C-alpha cells in the first residue's frame, strides 16, 4: 500500500522557468492538501483540492501559482516564472473524506531550488 | 498575534527524562489538535491528535488539552535519542474548510 507519492524529490529551476510538482494521494484518499515550508519556518497551507475541485485556495499566492487535481492522474502544483523566494520544501498530504481535516499523511516532499 | 505559537527551542533533555512541549493557539473555536514529528530533511509524521479536554495517552506520548486556557501540550516519557526531532503543533480553524494551522515547531534534542 503505497503512501502519498510526490515527485520529483528535488527540483532545480532557473529564475523565470516553470516548476511542476506532482502528488499522488494514498489509495482511497480523495482529498489533497499542499503546504510549503520555508527554511526555519513552519508549514504554511496553500491549497485544498478534491477531484476536479478546488475547495480552499486561501493560502495560494495570487500570482504565478496554480493547482489542479484532475479526474485522472496526480494533483499538480504549478509555479510559473519562479523566483528565488519560491525555494522551499513543498509537501502534499492526503486524507479520506471521513478523516477530519488535519489528520494527514504527508508525502516525502519536493525540494525546489531556484538558482 | 500568531495563531499557533510554539517555543522554537531547542529543548534539550537527557535520555530517560520527560520532555514537555507546549503550544498555545488563538482561535477559541478550534476543536481539533494535532502533534506532528519532523526529522531533519524529512516530511512531518502525525503522532497524536486530541479533541477533548484532558489527557490522551499513546505509548510514551501523552497529549494534554485545555481549551479554556487555549493550550495543548505533548509529553514524551522515557525520552530516547531517536526522539530528537522538531515537533509541530497543528490546530484546526473553527470555520471554512477547517484546515489546520501549524506552529513553527519546537526542536527537541535528547542527549545520551
Interface residues (C-beta under 8 A of the other chain):
Chain A: X33 X35 X40 X41 X42 X43 X44 X45 X48 X55 X56 X58 X59 X91 X100 X101 X102 X103 X104 X105 X106 X107 X108 X109
Chain B: X4 X32 X34 X42 X43 X44 X45 X46 X49 X88 X90 X92 X96 X97 X98 X99 X100 X101 X102 X103 X104 X105
